[in-house]
């Protein structure tokens, strides 16, 4: 874990994405962000993971119970990704297969999002930090009951060394330079930020025929 004040930024060659408990039942509990915006943010993060070819691990908790199945779009996006259906462990880090899948990636930076923030995100985030991983929590792709629950979880994780970011910041920090792929990253932004589509429409008009 990085504990100094040094700028520890995301590296696409050293990062893995953990999508924890984005399940149909649990999504109905999210009230600290508009439900439609929340799902959009989750799918934006998933698109980022796909775009940068980041190892991605999916996990669910007690999906045969009230938590429900994984959001189907995630399974469709990552048909070959490790999929850990935990039989009962609340903290995903308590599941041996989940931890093995993470360590098998060989990555030291973990980008984590999930439902609910103070449990499904915070518990594995804290455990990963304790084991020496650098943890980046995607705030707008994680949700919970209310702002009090959310803020308490954020404080607990940052106190332990986690970095809080939104999905757009994750995308930009991984990309580093627009010249790497203007159209590719801009498509993700346009797909998930309606106002950004205006920028790309203007850009397309300016560059037409060049």
KAVENCOR-V921604 format. One record per residue. SS is DSSP state (H for helix, E for strand, L for the rest). NEAR is the number of other ideal C-beta (glycine too) atoms within 12 Angstrom. D_FIRST is the distance of its C-alpha to the first C-alpha in Angstrom with 1 decimal. Layout:
SS | NEAR | D_FIRST
SS | NEAR | D_FIRST
This chain:
L | 24 | 0.0
L | 21 | 3.8
L | 14 | 6.2
L | 9 | 9.3
L | 7 | 12.0
L | 8 | 12.0
L | 10 | 12.9
L | 23 | 10.2
L | 21 | 12.7
L | 35 | 13.3
L | 22 | 14.8
L | 29 | 17.5
L | 17 | 17.3
L | 22 | 13.7
E | 37 | 13.6
E | 37 | 15.1
E | 48 | 16.7
E | 50 | 17.1
E | 48 | 20.3
E | 51 | 20.6
L | 49 | 24.1
L | 48 | 25.9
E | 36 | 29.1
H | 25 | 32.5
H | 23 | 33.0
H | 37 | 29.7
H | 34 | 30.2
L | 20 | 33.3
L | 31 | 31.2
L | 38 | 29.5
L | 21 | 31.2
L | 28 | 28.7
L | 28 | 29.5
L | 13 | 32.6
H | 19 | 32.7
H | 15 | 33.9
H | 21 | 31.4
H | 37 | 28.6
H | 28 | 29.7
H | 26 | 30.1
H | 39 | 26.5
H | 41 | 25.3
H | 30 | 27.6
H | 35 | 26.5
H | 47 | 22.9
H | 40 | 24.4
H | 35 | 26.5
H | 43 | 23.6
H | 40 | 22.0
H | 28 | 25.4
H | 30 | 26.1
L | 34 | 23.1
L | 20 | 23.4
L | 34 | 19.9
E | 31 | 19.6
E | 39 | 20.3
E | 40 | 20.4
E | 43 | 22.8
E | 46 | 23.1
E | 38 | 25.6
E | 37 | 26.4
L | 23 | 29.9
L | 26 | 31.4
L | 15 | 34.9
L | 18 | 34.9
L | 14 | 34.8
L | 32 | 31.4
L | 23 | 33.3
L | 25 | 32.5
E | 34 | 29.8
L | 36 | 30.8
H | 19 | 33.0
H | 24 | 32.0
H | 38 | 28.5
H | 25 | 30.1
H | 16 | 32.5
H | 28 | 29.9
L | 30 | 27.9
L | 14 | 30.7
L | 13 | 29.0
L | 28 | 25.4
E | 28 | 24.2
E | 23 | 25.7
E | 32 | 24.7
E | 26 | 27.3
E | 34 | 26.0
L | 20 | 29.1
L | 16 | 28.0
L | 26 | 24.4
L | 28 | 23.3
L | 27 | 19.5
H | 43 | 19.0
H | 37 | 16.4
H | 20 | 19.4
L | 30 | 21.1
H | 15 | 20.9
H | 22 | 22.0
H | 39 | 19.4
H | 28 | 16.5
H | 15 | 18.6
H | 28 | 19.1
H | 39 | 15.5
H | 22 | 14.8
H | 16 | 18.1
H | 28 | 17.1
L | 14 | 15.0
L | 31 | 12.6
L | 26 | 8.9
E | 38 | 9.2
E | 48 | 10.8
E | 51 | 13.5
E | 50 | 14.9
E | 50 | 18.3
E | 50 | 20.8
E | 48 | 23.5
L | 36 | 23.4
H | 45 | 20.5
H | 32 | 20.2
H | 33 | 20.4
H | 43 | 20.0
H | 47 | 17.0
H | 42 | 15.5
H | 37 | 15.7
H | 43 | 14.0
H | 45 | 11.3
H | 30 | 10.6
H | 31 | 11.1
H | 38 | 8.7
H | 31 | 5.8
H | 18 | 7.5
L | 20 | 7.7
L | 17 | 4.4
L | 35 | 5.1
E | 31 | 5.0
E | 42 | 7.9
E | 46 | 11.1
E | 46 | 13.9
E | 46 | 17.4
H | 38 | 19.4
H | 33 | 22.9
H | 47 | 22.5
L | 47 | 21.6
E | 42 | 24.5
L | 32 | 25.9
L | 22 | 29.0
L | 18 | 29.0
H | 18 | 27.3
H | 15 | 26.9
H | 26 | 24.9
H | 32 | 22.8
H | 20 | 22.1
H | 21 | 21.2
H | 36 | 18.6
H | 29 | 17.2
H | 18 | 17.1
H | 24 | 15.5
H | 35 | 12.6
H | 22 | 12.1
H | 16 | 12.4
H | 28 | 9.4
L | 27 | 7.3
L | 39 | 8.8
E | 33 | 11.0
E | 33 | 14.6
E | 34 | 16.9
L | 28 | 20.3
H | 40 | 21.4
H | 28 | 23.3
H | 26 | 20.5
H | 41 | 18.5
H | 43 | 21.6
H | 23 | 22.2
H | 27 | 18.8
H | 35 | 19.0
H | 26 | 22.6
L | 17 | 22.4
L | 12 | 26.2
H | 16 | 29.0
H | 10 | 31.1
H | 17 | 28.9
L | 19 | 30.7
H | 19 | 32.4
H | 17 | 34.2
H | 23 | 31.3
H | 33 | 28.8
H | 29 | 31.7
H | 24 | 33.1
H | 34 | 30.0
H | 31 | 30.2
H | 24 | 33.9
H | 24 | 33.7
H | 32 | 31.4
L | 25 | 32.4
H | 15 | 36.2
H | 13 | 36.5
H | 21 | 34.6
H | 18 | 37.4
H | 15 | 39.8
H | 20 | 37.8
H | 24 | 38.1
H | 16 | 41.7
H | 15 | 42.4
H | 20 | 40.5
H | 18 | 42.5
H | 12 | 45.7
H | 11 | 45.0
H | 13 | 44.1
L | 9 | 46.8
L | 6 | 49.0
L | 7 | 47.0
